[in-house]
Structure formats: structure tokens, C-alpha cells
Amino acid sequence: MSGVNGSAAPAAVDPAPSTSAEPTGRADEGRCRACPHPWAEHGALDARFCDATFAHSHDRGCICRPVARRA
């Protein structure tokens, strides 16, 4: 299918996140590679932020919120 002025139409973009073996912010010893918090204390948003921070070598602040510890 042609786009404007006969150019090729842009390829469709898959909005789903990749599930390939990309670098992860989780280190083998259970620590996060992007922030000083244990990986087990990361919520879904924290984990995604830290994964992206590590994968793209960003130097940005931490968004992790403390998780209440169970007694």
C-alpha cells in the first residue's frame, strides 16, 4: 500500500513490550543493577523503570518506593 506522494506506508509498530532475552536490571544475587534496592522489593513499575535504566545505560534517579516489610 502506498502512503502520501506514492511513498511506502510506514510499517506497523507492535505496541506490546518485547519478551526476548533483553538485559535485565535484576542481578544474579537478587540486587537491582540500576538502583540500591533489592529486586524483590520492586513493584511492577519499579521493575520496568529499572530494567529500562539498565538496558539503555541511563543515569537517572530512582522511582522505587519502599515496600512495607511483613513481620
LINKA-V794698 format. One record per residue. N is the residue number from 1. OMEGA is omega in whole degrees, -180 to 180 (999 if undefined). Layout:
BEGIN
n | omega
N | OMEGA
N | OMEGA
END
This chain:
BEGIN
n | omega
1 | -179
2 | 177
3 | 179
4 | 178
5 | 177
6 | 179
7 | 180
8 | 178
9 | 179
10 | 179
11 | 178
12 | 180
13 | 178
14 | -177
15 | -179
16 | 178
17 | -179
18 | 177
19 | 179
20 | -178
21 | 178
22 | 177
23 | 179
24 | 178
25 | -178
26 | 177
27 | -179
28 | -178
29 | 175
30 | 177
31 | 175
32 | 179
33 | -176
34 | -179
35 | -176
36 | -175
37 | 174
38 | -178
39 | -178
40 | 180
41 | 180
42 | 170
43 | -178
44 | -179
45 | 179
46 | -179
47 | -180
48 | 179
49 | -178
50 | 175
51 | -180
52 | 179
53 | -180
54 | -176
55 | -176
56 | 177
57 | 177
58 | 174
59 | -177
60 | -176
61 | -178
62 | 175
63 | -177
64 | 175
65 | -180
66 | 177
67 | 179
68 | -180
69 | 179
70 | -180
71 | 999
END
